[in-house]
Amino acid sequence: MSVLSRRKVTLSVEGSLVEEAKAGGINLSRTLEKALHGALRDLRRERWEAANAEALACRRAEIARGDWDDWLALGETGLEGAPEG
């Protein structure tokens, strides 16, 4: 989370949630940033998995057949470009 790239935004949030969060000392900006990081990580993973569904299915089939030991010898995962997290 970069402090340098902060931007002011206007949001509508249920009033009782805001009041309870403030009373509990919860920083709304930081909480939203953390939630967005998680949601975007999940979205990137879902998109990557959808784009690589065929390759993933083939890899899973290889593993099910026991054709995975040759990959270990080569040190390959077959999942280059996979999102981290």
N, CA, C and O atoms as CSV, one atom per row, in Angstrom:
chain,resi,resn,atom,element,x,y,z
A,1,MET,N,N,0.842,-1.180,0.000
A,1,MET,CA,C,0.000,0.000,0.000
A,1,MET,C,C,0.885,1.239,0.000
A,1,MET,O,O,1.568,1.520,0.985
A,2,SER,N,N,0.873,1.952,-1.063
A,2,SER,CA,C,1.722,3.116,-1.206
A,2,SER,C,C,1.006,4.374,-0.737
A,2,SER,O,O,-0.094,4.686,-1.193
A,3,VAL,N,N,1.645,5.090,0.177
A,3,VAL,CA,C,1.083,6.341,0.671
A,3,VAL,C,C,1.171,7.405,-0.420
A,3,VAL,O,O,0.372,8.341,-0.444
A,4,LEU,N,N,2.128,7.264,-1.307
A,4,LEU,CA,C,2.347,8.266,-2.335
A,4,LEU,C,C,1.242,8.304,-3.377
A,4,LEU,O,O,1.046,9.336,-4.019
A,5,SER,N,N,0.530,7.232,-3.560
A,5,SER,CA,C,-0.473,7.189,-4.616
A,5,SER,C,C,-1.900,7.282,-4.078
A,5,SER,O,O,-2.842,6.821,-4.723
A,6,ARG,N,N,-2.051,7.861,-2.929
A,6,ARG,CA,C,-3.387,7.981,-2.333
A,6,ARG,C,C,-4.243,8.938,-3.137
A,6,ARG,O,O,-3.757,9.900,-3.731
A,7,ARG,N,N,-5.551,8.639,-3.138
A,7,ARG,CA,C,-6.521,9.449,-3.845
A,7,ARG,C,C,-7.770,9.576,-3.011
A,7,ARG,O,O,-8.211,8.603,-2.399
A,8,LYS,N,N,-8.341,10.749,-2.976
A,8,LYS,CA,C,-9.601,10.935,-2.257
A,8,LYS,C,C,-10.736,10.413,-3.117
A,8,LYS,O,O,-10.791,10.668,-4.320
A,9,VAL,N,N,-11.649,9.672,-2.479
A,9,VAL,CA,C,-12.828,9.162,-3.172
A,9,VAL,C,C,-14.042,9.391,-2.287
A,9,VAL,O,O,-13.925,9.546,-1.072
A,10,THR,N,N,-15.196,9.409,-2.912
A,10,THR,CA,C,-16.437,9.556,-2.173
A,10,THR,C,C,-17.187,8.235,-2.250
A,10,THR,O,O,-17.396,7.689,-3.334
A,11,LEU,N,N,-17.586,7.730,-1.098
A,11,LEU,CA,C,-18.290,6.456,-1.021
A,11,LEU,C,C,-19.549,6.617,-0.188
A,11,LEU,O,O,-19.647,7.512,0.651
A,12,SER,N,N,-20.491,5.752,-0.430
A,12,SER,CA,C,-21.683,5.685,0.406
A,12,SER,C,C,-21.621,4.378,1.179
A,12,SER,O,O,-21.510,3.299,0.598
A,13,VAL,N,N,-21.694,4.493,2.499
A,13,VAL,CA,C,-21.599,3.326,3.372
A,13,VAL,C,C,-22.709,3.426,4.412
A,13,VAL,O,O,-23.059,4.514,4.867
A,14,GLU,N,N,-23.244,2.285,4.771
A,14,GLU,CA,C,-24.295,2.252,5.781
A,14,GLU,C,C,-23.827,3.002,7.029
A,14,GLU,O,O,-22.769,2.707,7.585
A,15,GLY,N,N,-24.629,3.970,7.458
A,15,GLY,CA,C,-24.257,4.854,8.554
A,15,GLY,C,C,-23.900,4.139,9.843
A,15,GLY,O,O,-22.934,4.511,10.509
A,16,SER,N,N,-24.663,3.120,10.205
A,16,SER,CA,C,-24.384,2.424,11.461
A,16,SER,C,C,-23.035,1.713,11.410
A,16,SER,O,O,-22.373,1.578,12.439
A,17,LEU,N,N,-22.619,1.257,10.230
A,17,LEU,CA,C,-21.305,0.623,10.098
A,17,LEU,C,C,-20.191,1.629,10.319
A,17,LEU,O,O,-19.198,1.342,10.989
A,18,VAL,N,N,-20.369,2.815,9.746
A,18,VAL,CA,C,-19.360,3.861,9.887
A,18,VAL,C,C,-19.225,4.259,11.351
A,18,VAL,O,O,-18.113,4.370,11.867
A,19,GLU,N,N,-20.350,4.473,12.017
A,19,GLU,CA,C,-20.310,4.881,13.424
A,19,GLU,C,C,-19.656,3.818,14.295
A,19,GLU,O,O,-18.828,4.137,15.149
A,20,GLU,N,N,-20.021,2.566,14.086
A,20,GLU,CA,C,-19.444,1.490,14.898
A,20,GLU,C,C,-17.951,1.336,14.619
A,20,GLU,O,O,-17.165,1.103,15.538
A,21,ALA,N,N,-17.560,1.465,13.353
A,21,ALA,CA,C,-16.141,1.371,13.000
A,21,ALA,C,C,-15.350,2.501,13.653
A,21,ALA,O,O,-14.278,2.270,14.213
A,22,LYS,N,N,-15.877,3.715,13.581
A,22,LYS,CA,C,-15.190,4.852,14.205
A,22,LYS,C,C,-15.085,4.661,15.706
A,22,LYS,O,O,-14.039,4.926,16.299
A,23,ALA,N,N,-16.161,4.204,16.320
A,23,ALA,CA,C,-16.147,3.971,17.772
A,23,ALA,C,C,-15.135,2.892,18.150
A,23,ALA,O,O,-14.554,2.925,19.235
A,24,GLY,N,N,-14.932,1.947,17.253
A,24,GLY,CA,C,-13.974,0.875,17.518
A,24,GLY,C,C,-12.562,1.212,17.093
A,24,GLY,O,O,-11.661,0.383,17.220
A,25,GLY,N,N,-12.358,2.420,16.590
A,25,GLY,CA,C,-11.017,2.846,16.196
A,25,GLY,C,C,-10.552,2.241,14.878
A,25,GLY,O,O,-9.352,2.179,14.612
A,26,ILE,N,N,-11.485,1.801,14.061
A,26,ILE,CA,C,-11.122,1.201,12.779
A,26,ILE,C,C,-10.893,2.305,11.744
A,26,ILE,O,O,-11.733,3.187,11.565
A,27,ASN,N,N,-9.761,2.243,11.076
A,27,ASN,CA,C,-9.433,3.205,10.029
A,27,ASN,C,C,-10.122,2.744,8.748
A,27,ASN,O,O,-9.745,1.723,8.172
A,28,LEU,N,N,-11.113,3.480,8.308
A,28,LEU,CA,C,-11.900,3.088,7.146
A,28,LEU,C,C,-11.071,3.021,5.868
A,28,LEU,O,O,-11.250,2.110,5.059
A,29,SER,N,N,-10.182,3.961,5.685
A,29,SER,CA,C,-9.354,3.973,4.476
A,29,SER,C,C,-8.476,2.730,4.413
A,29,SER,O,O,-8.416,2.061,3.382
A,30,ARG,N,N,-7.799,2.423,5.511
A,30,ARG,CA,C,-6.901,1.242,5.535
A,30,ARG,C,C,-7.702,-0.050,5.376
A,30,ARG,O,O,-7.264,-0.986,4.707
A,31,THR,N,N,-8.873,-0.090,5.996
A,31,THR,CA,C,-9.711,-1.285,5.902
A,31,THR,C,C,-10.154,-1.504,4.466
A,31,THR,O,O,-10.126,-2.633,3.976
A,32,LEU,N,N,-10.564,-0.435,3.783
A,32,LEU,CA,C,-10.968,-0.546,2.383
A,32,LEU,C,C,-9.786,-0.967,1.515
A,32,LEU,O,O,-9.936,-1.821,0.642
A,33,GLU,N,N,-8.621,-0.381,1.744
A,33,GLU,CA,C,-7.442,-0.752,0.958
A,33,GLU,C,C,-7.128,-2.235,1.096
A,33,GLU,O,O,-6.860,-2.911,0.103
A,34,LYS,N,N,-7.160,-2.740,2.327
A,34,LYS,CA,C,-6.889,-4.161,2.544
A,34,LYS,C,C,-7.920,-5.032,1.837
A,34,LYS,O,O,-7.573,-6.042,1.224
A,35,ALA,N,N,-9.195,-4.639,1.926
A,35,ALA,CA,C,-10.259,-5.407,1.276
A,35,ALA,C,C,-10.093,-5.379,-0.248
A,35,ALA,O,O,-10.291,-6.396,-0.913
A,36,LEU,N,N,-9.731,-4.223,-0.798
A,36,LEU,CA,C,-9.532,-4.120,-2.240
A,36,LEU,C,C,-8.339,-4.938,-2.702
A,36,LEU,O,O,-8.390,-5.579,-3.752
A,37,HIS,N,N,-7.258,-4.919,-1.916
A,37,HIS,CA,C,-6.095,-5.753,-2.261
A,37,HIS,C,C,-6.507,-7.221,-2.347
A,37,HIS,O,O,-6.136,-7.916,-3.293
A,38,GLY,N,N,-7.259,-7.685,-1.379
A,38,GLY,CA,C,-7.710,-9.073,-1.380
A,38,GLY,C,C,-8.644,-9.379,-2.531
A,38,GLY,O,O,-8.510,-10.414,-3.183
A,39,ALA,N,N,-9.588,-8.488,-2.786
A,39,ALA,CA,C,-10.546,-8.699,-3.874
A,39,ALA,C,C,-9.843,-8.693,-5.231
A,39,ALA,O,O,-10.166,-9.503,-6.101
A,40,LEU,N,N,-8.887,-7.789,-5.414
A,40,LEU,CA,C,-8.161,-7.730,-6.678
A,40,LEU,C,C,-7.243,-8.942,-6.848
A,40,LEU,O,O,-7.097,-9.446,-7.962
A,41,ARG,N,N,-6.626,-9.416,-5.770
A,41,ARG,CA,C,-5.813,-10.628,-5.825
A,41,ARG,C,C,-6.678,-11.805,-6.279
A,41,ARG,O,O,-6.277,-12.588,-7.140
A,42,ASP,N,N,-7.864,-11.917,-5.691
A,42,ASP,CA,C,-8.781,-13.001,-6.051
A,42,ASP,C,C,-9.222,-12.877,-7.509
A,42,ASP,O,O,-9.296,-13.877,-8.223
A,43,LEU,N,N,-9.514,-11.658,-7.953
A,43,LEU,CA,C,-9.931,-11.430,-9.334
A,43,LEU,C,C,-8.827,-11.808,-10.307
A,43,LEU,O,O,-9.090,-12.461,-11.317
A,44,ARG,N,N,-7.575,-11.401,-10.015
A,44,ARG,CA,C,-6.447,-11.762,-10.889
A,44,ARG,C,C,-6.274,-13.269,-10.952
A,44,ARG,O,O,-6.024,-13.824,-12.022
A,45,ARG,N,N,-6.407,-13.941,-9.798
A,45,ARG,CA,C,-6.278,-15.399,-9.765
A,45,ARG,C,C,-7.378,-16.059,-10.598
A,45,ARG,O,O,-7.103,-16.972,-11.376
A,46,GLU,N,N,-8.614,-15.603,-10.439
A,46,GLU,CA,C,-9.736,-16.164,-11.200
A,46,GLU,C,C,-9.533,-15.974,-12.697
A,46,GLU,O,O,-9.780,-16.888,-13.483
A,47,ARG,N,N,-9.083,-14.784,-13.088
A,47,ARG,CA,C,-8.850,-14.517,-14.518
A,47,ARG,C,C,-7.721,-15.376,-15.056
A,47,ARG,O,O,-7.818,-15.905,-16.163
A,48,TRP,N,N,-6.645,-15.521,-14.280
A,48,TRP,CA,C,-5.522,-16.342,-14.712
A,48,TRP,C,C,-5.963,-17.791,-14.854
A,48,TRP,O,O,-5.636,-18.449,-15.842
A,49,GLU,N,N,-6.704,-18.289,-13.870
A,49,GLU,CA,C,-7.178,-19.674,-13.931
A,49,GLU,C,C,-8.102,-19.884,-15.124
A,49,GLU,O,O,-8.032,-20.929,-15.771
A,50,ALA,N,N,-8.963,-18.923,-15.432
A,50,ALA,CA,C,-9.857,-19.039,-16.586
A,50,ALA,C,C,-9.060,-19.039,-17.885
A,50,ALA,O,O,-9.352,-19.812,-18.798
A,51,ALA,N,N,-8.058,-18.175,-17.966
A,51,ALA,CA,C,-7.240,-18.088,-19.179
A,51,ALA,C,C,-6.373,-19.333,-19.360
A,51,ALA,O,O,-5.987,-19.656,-20.484
A,52,ASN,N,N,-6.066,-20.025,-18.280
A,52,ASN,CA,C,-5.186,-21.192,-18.322
A,52,ASN,C,C,-5.902,-22.485,-17.973
A,52,ASN,O,O,-5.268,-23.473,-17.605
A,53,ALA,N,N,-7.228,-22.477,-18.089
A,53,ALA,CA,C,-8.027,-23.639,-17.689
A,53,ALA,C,C,-7.612,-24.907,-18.420
A,53,ALA,O,O,-7.522,-25.972,-17.808
A,54,GLU,N,N,-7.359,-24.808,-19.713
A,54,GLU,CA,C,-6.986,-25.998,-20.485
A,54,GLU,C,C,-5.657,-26.567,-20.008
A,54,GLU,O,O,-5.528,-27.777,-19.824
A,55,ALA,N,N,-4.677,-25.707,-19.809
A,55,ALA,CA,C,-3.368,-26.165,-19.344
A,55,ALA,C,C,-3.467,-26.751,-17.943
A,55,ALA,O,O,-2.822,-27.754,-17.639
A,56,LEU,N,N,-4.266,-26.134,-17.095
A,56,LEU,CA,C,-4.435,-26.653,-15.732
A,56,LEU,C,C,-5.103,-28.027,-15.750
A,56,LEU,O,O,-4.724,-28.917,-14.988
A,57,ALA,N,N,-6.088,-28.195,-16.614
A,57,ALA,CA,C,-6.766,-29.488,-16.721
A,57,ALA,C,C,-5.794,-30.562,-17.206
A,57,ALA,O,O,-5.797,-31.680,-16.691
A,58,CYS,N,N,-4.969,-30.230,-18.185
A,58,CYS,CA,C,-3.966,-31.181,-18.675
A,58,CYS,C,C,-2.978,-31.541,-17.582
A,58,CYS,O,O,-2.614,-32.706,-17.421
A,59,ARG,N,N,-2.552,-30.551,-16.841
A,59,ARG,CA,C,-1.582,-30.798,-15.757
A,59,ARG,C,C,-2.202,-31.694,-14.689
A,59,ARG,O,O,-1.555,-32.618,-14.195
A,60,ARG,N,N,-3.444,-31.421,-14.337
A,60,ARG,CA,C,-4.116,-32.247,-13.332
A,60,ARG,C,C,-4.270,-33.684,-13.835
A,60,ARG,O,O,-4.139,-34.633,-13.061
A,61,ALA,N,N,-4.546,-33.839,-15.121
A,61,ALA,CA,C,-4.662,-35.182,-15.694
A,61,ALA,C,C,-3.319,-35.905,-15.642
A,61,ALA,O,O,-3.266,-37.101,-15.354
A,62,GLU,N,N,-2.226,-35.175,-15.923
A,62,GLU,CA,C,-0.896,-35.779,-15.831
A,62,GLU,C,C,-0.612,-36.259,-14.420
A,62,GLU,O,O,-0.093,-37.357,-14.216
A,63,ILE,N,N,-0.951,-35.440,-13.465
A,63,ILE,CA,C,-0.724,-35.796,-12.063
A,63,ILE,C,C,-1.561,-37.018,-11.690
A,63,ILE,O,O,-1.078,-37.924,-11.010
A,64,ALA,N,N,-2.812,-37.037,-12.135
A,64,ALA,CA,C,-3.693,-38.168,-11.826
A,64,ALA,C,C,-3.150,-39.466,-12.418
A,64,ALA,O,O,-3.315,-40.537,-11.833
A,65,ARG,N,N,-2.496,-39.367,-13.590
A,65,ARG,CA,C,-1.911,-40.559,-14.219
A,65,ARG,C,C,-0.563,-40.924,-13.613
A,65,ARG,O,O,-0.018,-41.991,-13.898
A,66,GLY,N,N,-0.028,-40.045,-12.782
A,66,GLY,CA,C,1.288,-40.293,-12.198
A,66,GLY,C,C,2.427,-39.786,-13.060
A,66,GLY,O,O,3.581,-40.150,-12.833
A,67,ASP,N,N,2.127,-38.957,-14.039
A,67,ASP,CA,C,3.150,-38.409,-14.941
A,67,ASP,C,C,3.704,-37.095,-14.407
A,67,ASP,O,O,3.807,-36.119,-15.151
A,68,TRP,N,N,4.053,-37.060,-13.157
A,68,TRP,CA,C,4.531,-35.803,-12.584
A,68,TRP,C,C,5.983,-35.865,-12.168
A,68,TRP,O,O,6.602,-34.818,-11.976
A,69,ASP,N,N,6.546,-37.036,-12.023
A,69,ASP,CA,C,7.914,-37.141,-11.530
A,69,ASP,C,C,8.921,-36.552,-12.506
A,69,ASP,O,O,9.961,-36.053,-12.076
A,70,ASP,N,N,8.643,-36.594,-13.825
A,70,ASP,CA,C,9.567,-36.006,-14.789
A,70,ASP,C,C,9.617,-34.491,-14.643
A,70,ASP,O,O,10.664,-33.887,-14.877
A,71,TRP,N,N,8.524,-33.873,-14.265
A,71,TRP,CA,C,8.496,-32.428,-14.051
A,71,TRP,C,C,9.347,-32.063,-12.839
A,71,TRP,O,O,10.041,-31.047,-12.837
A,72,LEU,N,N,9.284,-32.906,-11.807
A,72,LEU,CA,C,10.085,-32.632,-10.615
A,72,LEU,C,C,11.564,-32.679,-10.946
A,72,LEU,O,O,12.342,-31.867,-10.445
A,73,ALA,N,N,11.958,-33.625,-11.786
A,73,ALA,CA,C,13.359,-33.745,-12.177
A,73,ALA,C,C,13.826,-32.507,-12.938
A,73,ALA,O,O,14.985,-32.105,-12.838
A,74,LEU,N,N,12.915,-31.912,-13.695
A,74,LEU,CA,C,13.258,-30.713,-14.461
A,74,LEU,C,C,13.125,-29.442,-13.638
A,74,LEU,O,O,13.592,-28.381,-14.050
A,75,GLY,N,N,12.486,-29.545,-12.472
A,75,GLY,CA,C,12.281,-28.372,-11.633
A,75,GLY,C,C,11.241,-27.433,-12.187
A,75,GLY,O,O,11.285,-26.234,-11.910
A,76,GLU,N,N,10.308,-27.944,-12.962
A,76,GLU,CA,C,9.290,-27.112,-13.585
A,76,GLU,C,C,7.953,-27.298,-12.852
A,76,GLU,O,O,7.666,-28.364,-12.306
A,77,THR,N,N,7.149,-26.234,-12.858
A,77,THR,CA,C,5.810,-26.322,-12.267
A,77,THR,C,C,4.748,-26.329,-13.337
A,77,THR,O,O,3.641,-26.818,-13.114
A,78,GLY,N,N,5.077,-25.782,-14.517
A,78,GLY,CA,C,4.076,-25.663,-15.564
A,78,GLY,C,C,3.089,-24.534,-15.306
A,78,GLY,O,O,2.095,-24.396,-16.020
A,79,LEU,N,N,3.360,-23.735,-14.295
A,79,LEU,CA,C,2.421,-22.670,-13.924
A,79,LEU,C,C,3.086,-21.291,-13.991
A,79,LEU,O,O,2.817,-20.430,-13.153
A,80,GLU,N,N,3.943,-21.086,-14.977
A,80,GLU,CA,C,4.604,-19.798,-15.116
A,80,GLU,C,C,3.561,-18.716,-15.329
A,80,GLU,O,O,2.565,-18.920,-16.023
A,81,GLY,N,N,3.797,-17.595,-14.739
A,81,GLY,CA,C,2.885,-16.466,-14.875
A,81,GLY,C,C,1.705,-16.488,-13.925
A,81,GLY,O,O,0.844,-15.610,-13.973
A,82,ALA,N,N,1.663,-17.502,-13.052
A,82,ALA,CA,C,0.556,-17.586,-12.092
A,82,ALA,C,C,0.635,-16.417,-11.128
A,82,ALA,O,O,1.730,-16.037,-10.714
A,83,PRO,N,N,-0.498,-15.840,-10.761
A,83,PRO,CA,C,-0.479,-14.735,-9.804
A,83,PRO,C,C,-0.044,-15.236,-8.438
A,83,PRO,O,O,-0.376,-16.351,-8.034
A,84,GLU,N,N,0.698,-14.404,-7.741
A,84,GLU,CA,C,1.160,-14.776,-6.404
A,84,GLU,C,C,0.063,-14.520,-5.387
A,84,GLU,O,O,-0.869,-13.752,-5.622
A,85,GLY,N,N,0.201,-15.186,-4.255
A,85,GLY,CA,C,-0.744,-14.926,-3.179
A,85,GLY,C,C,-1.449,-16.135,-2.842
A,85,GLY,O,O,-2.298,-16.127,-1.951
